[in-house]
Amino acid sequence: MTRRRIVIVGASAAGLAAAETLRTGGYTGELLIVGEEPEQPYDRPPLSKQILAGAWPIERALLRSEADLGKIGAEWRLGCRAVGLKASDHVLKLQNGDHIEFDGLIIATGVRARPLEGRAAFRNVHYLRTLNDALAMRSTLALEPRIVVVGAGVLGTEIAATARALGLDVTVVGPHRLPLHQFGHHIGERLADLHRSNGVDLRLGVSVTSIHGEDGGVSGIGLSNGETCSASAVCVAIGSIPVTDWLDGSGLKIGNGVECDAFCQAAPDIYAAGDVASWWHQGYGRQIRIEHRMNATEQGIAAARNLMGAAEPYCPVPFVWSDQYNVKLQAYGIFPSDGTFSVAADGAKVVAECRQNGRLVGAVGWNAVKDLRLRRQAIADEMLLVA
Ligand SMILES: Cc1cc2nc3c(=O)[nH]c(=O)nc-3n(C[C@H](O)[C@H](O)[C@H](O)COP(=O)(O)OP(=O)(O)OC[C@H]3O[C@@H](n4cnc5c(N)ncnc54)[C@H](O)[C@@H]3O)c2cc1C
């Protein structure tokens, strides 16, 4: 089928990869890219690391130069939100009232930070999803000496590590007994030790019950074990929510994200990619959604190729990394709650393997880049056995 107008909603990692793939794949029709944020596409991983630390200028986080964006040959509508879709009519509605007809659509609207429900809004309570969030958090950290990070997942522990490097007094609060609990006991213990030895006060196995303030600014939080922590700033990192509210009434199936088949297709001529997409992973034999940087690019490419007719199931070995202090954590695969872990340690290097029903489904490395790469292949091989 010859397509004449393809629209991409979401001008970030997944949307950009999709746009470039359409062009390198030979698509010569109109290409419209709609993005809510006013900035050119930028990378999010540095936001909790180099940008928050003030070590990089903002420009270094941009995903492409102005010249390279120009080469894509697209019309960019930045600072403009898509507010509605009629999937069966192939019409998209924009915030400014425009109705855009398309014959191909890729949805790449990502996720937003999950709010700490029912808590009073105080000054110096921050979330971290966008460049503006990172700059606002950075300004606060420059002035406020005592921060509490709510959430002990990848993002919460990264914020804590960056804040400690800035010399702040840091407490991390999390509901599980270990940070990054999904990676198993051994990695969780190591990470907890790493944070404690760097001076972080870990309060684990507790949740936040109240936030206190004075003169409109936050002054502390109350915990489920009855303790309180004083704080001059609070950074909330308790997960995220797929940005699908604008798709209400669109006719698309929305569950944990935009529900897609094995080809990233949500409806005829409509595909989804990146953090917002939930798709049928043939290797794992179930619907999954991944909030990992590499997936955003790979799925953006896959969705664009399939929109152009490739008909290739998208079946990656998921990959995520996190940099904290002098440790590089990397993980391939998935880590189901009923997974069992086995650990191989060689000096400072550790690899924890996760098995489900005897099958290798995931592996985490602690400063073990090369060893982990071998596990990636093993995980991929086991997937083929069930695919
Ligand atoms: C602080 C931080 C640190 C991270 N660190 C790591 C890391 O170390 N390793 C790792 O693997 N992953 C990391 N990630 C995750 C990674 O950045 C994401 O997986 C990736 O950005 C997802 O890309 P995306 O294009 O799918 O979505 P996003 O990057 O979320 O982009 C979606 C875009 O769509 C726009 N949008 C939303 N709704 C609309 C609408 N209605 N109309 C128009 N535009 C809309 C949004 O404004 C946004 O610009 C990190 C994420 C954050 C926030």
The ligand as a Gaussian input file, in Angstrom:
#p B3LYP/6-31G(d) Opt

LIG

0 1
 C       15.099000      10.333000      34.578000
 C       15.082000       9.074000      33.750000
 C       16.211000       8.270000      33.696000
 C       16.207000       7.098000      32.934000
 N       17.322000       6.304000      32.928000
 C       17.314000       5.165000      32.202000
 C       18.467000       4.324000      32.191000
 O       19.490000       4.588000      32.836000
 N       18.420000       3.181000      31.438000
 C       17.307000       2.842000      30.699000
 O       17.305000       1.787000      30.034000
 N       16.201000       3.629000      30.694000
 C       16.181000       4.775000      31.425000
 N       15.070000       5.581000      31.424000
 C       13.888000       5.194000      30.609000
 C       13.979000       5.732000      29.167000
 O       14.393000       7.063000      29.176000
 C       12.620000       5.575000      28.505000
 O       12.393000       4.195000      28.370000
 C       12.521000       6.274000      27.149000
 O       12.663000       7.660000      27.285000
 C       11.171000       5.981000      26.492000
 O       11.067000       6.664000      25.296000
 P        9.644000       6.935000      24.620000
 O        9.961000       7.686000      23.360000
 O        8.884000       5.673000      24.543000
 O        8.836000       7.851000      25.647000
 P        9.189000       9.242000      26.287000
 O       10.669000       9.449000      26.317000
 O        8.433000       9.333000      27.557000
 O        8.578000      10.293000      25.251000
 C        7.216000      10.429000      25.025000
 C        6.984000      11.821000      24.450000
 O        5.624000      11.926000      24.045000
 C        5.137000      13.196000      24.436000
 N        3.671000      13.126000      24.555000
 C        2.949000      12.524000      25.541000
 N        1.628000      12.680000      25.294000
 C        1.529000      13.371000      24.147000
 C        0.415000      13.815000      23.380000
 N       -0.859000      13.564000      23.753000
 N        0.671000      14.529000      22.253000
 C        1.949000      14.778000      21.866000
 N        3.033000      14.371000      22.548000
 C        2.823000      13.660000      23.674000
 C        5.817000      13.444000      25.772000
 O        5.774000      14.819000      26.098000
 C        7.224000      12.924000      25.469000
 O        8.035000      13.919000      24.931000
 C       15.042000       6.755000      32.192000
 C       13.901000       7.576000      32.251000
 C       13.920000       8.724000      33.018000
 C       12.686000       9.592000      33.078000

